[in-house]
């Protein structure tokens, strides 16, 4: 099991994740794709990453807007896995022309 991050570690690392913010024991982001097919491609690529990492985000998709929630359930909060996965989701989203949503 991964070690829970401290509040200071979370704040410091979120500074490098402009679309992500903290909500309790999770980090969340709303990412808007240029169109619906791009949103699906982002989710599909992120699903491949999630399988590789054996760490699965909660994803909500509404037309071209995706909402992501990351937490390490078995650790009861945020771990380095969440931060790493957020970076990878952000990289995928940027490659597909996505931007911050509302």
C-alpha positions as CSV (number, residue, x, y, z in Angstrom):
1,X,0.0,0.0,0.0
2,X,1.2,3.5,-0.8
3,X,1.9,6.0,1.9
4,X,-0.5,8.9,2.4
5,X,0.8,12.3,1.5
6,X,0.9,15.1,4.0
7,X,-1.0,18.3,3.4
8,X,2.2,20.1,2.6
9,X,3.2,17.5,0.1
10,X,-0.2,17.7,-1.6
11,X,-0.1,21.5,-1.8
12,X,3.4,21.5,-3.2
13,X,2.7,18.9,-5.8
14,X,-0.7,20.5,-6.9
15,X,1.3,23.6,-7.8
16,X,2.6,21.6,-10.8
17,X,-1.0,20.5,-11.7
18,X,-2.8,23.6,-12.8
19,X,-6.2,21.9,-13.6
20,X,-6.3,19.9,-10.4
21,X,-7.6,20.9,-7.0
22,X,-8.1,19.2,-3.7
23,X,-11.5,18.0,-2.5
24,X,-11.1,16.3,0.9
25,X,-9.3,13.1,0.4
26,X,-9.2,13.4,-3.4
27,X,-7.9,15.6,-6.2
28,X,-10.3,16.6,-9.0
29,X,-10.1,18.2,-12.4
30,X,-12.6,19.2,-15.0
31,X,-11.1,18.9,-18.5
32,X,-12.9,20.1,-21.6
33,X,-12.0,18.5,-24.9
34,X,-12.4,20.2,-28.3
35,X,-15.3,17.8,-29.2
36,X,-16.9,14.5,-28.0
37,X,-14.6,12.1,-30.0
38,X,-11.6,13.8,-28.4
39,X,-13.1,13.4,-24.9
40,X,-13.6,9.7,-25.6
41,X,-10.0,9.4,-26.8
42,X,-8.7,11.1,-23.6
43,X,-10.7,8.7,-21.5
44,X,-9.6,5.7,-23.5
45,X,-5.9,6.6,-23.2
46,X,-6.3,7.4,-19.5
47,X,-7.9,4.0,-19.1
48,X,-4.8,2.3,-20.6
49,X,-2.6,4.3,-18.1
50,X,-4.9,3.3,-15.2
51,X,-4.6,-0.4,-16.2
52,X,-0.8,-0.1,-16.4
53,X,-0.7,1.6,-12.9
54,X,-3.5,-0.6,-11.5
55,X,-4.9,2.6,-10.2
56,X,-8.3,3.6,-11.5
57,X,-9.9,7.1,-11.5
58,X,-13.5,8.0,-11.2
59,X,-14.5,9.6,-14.5
60,X,-17.6,11.4,-15.5
61,X,-18.1,12.4,-19.1
62,X,-20.8,14.8,-20.3
63,X,-20.5,15.6,-24.0
64,X,-17.0,17.0,-24.3
65,X,-16.5,17.8,-20.6
66,X,-14.8,15.2,-18.4
67,X,-14.5,15.3,-14.6
68,X,-11.8,13.3,-12.9
69,X,-11.5,12.3,-9.3
70,X,-8.4,10.6,-8.0
71,X,-7.9,9.0,-4.5
72,X,-6.2,5.9,-3.2
73,X,-9.2,4.1,-1.7
74,X,-7.3,1.4,0.0
75,X,-5.0,4.0,1.7
76,X,-7.9,6.2,2.7
77,X,-6.6,9.4,0.9
78,X,-4.1,10.8,-1.4
79,X,-0.8,9.1,-2.3
80,X,1.9,9.6,-4.9
81,X,0.0,7.3,-7.3
82,X,-2.8,10.0,-7.5
83,X,-0.3,12.7,-8.3
84,X,1.5,10.6,-10.9
85,X,-1.8,9.7,-12.5
86,X,-3.0,13.3,-12.6
87,X,0.2,14.3,-14.4
88,X,-0.4,11.5,-17.0
89,X,-4.0,12.5,-17.5
90,X,-3.0,16.1,-17.9
91,X,-0.4,15.1,-20.5
92,X,-3.0,13.0,-22.5
93,X,-5.6,15.8,-22.3
94,X,-3.1,18.4,-23.6
95,X,-2.1,16.2,-26.5
96,X,-5.8,16.1,-27.5
97,X,-6.2,19.9,-27.3
98,X,-8.2,19.9,-24.1
99,X,-8.4,22.8,-21.6
100,X,-9.6,23.5,-18.1
101,X,-13.4,23.2,-17.8
102,X,-15.7,25.1,-15.5
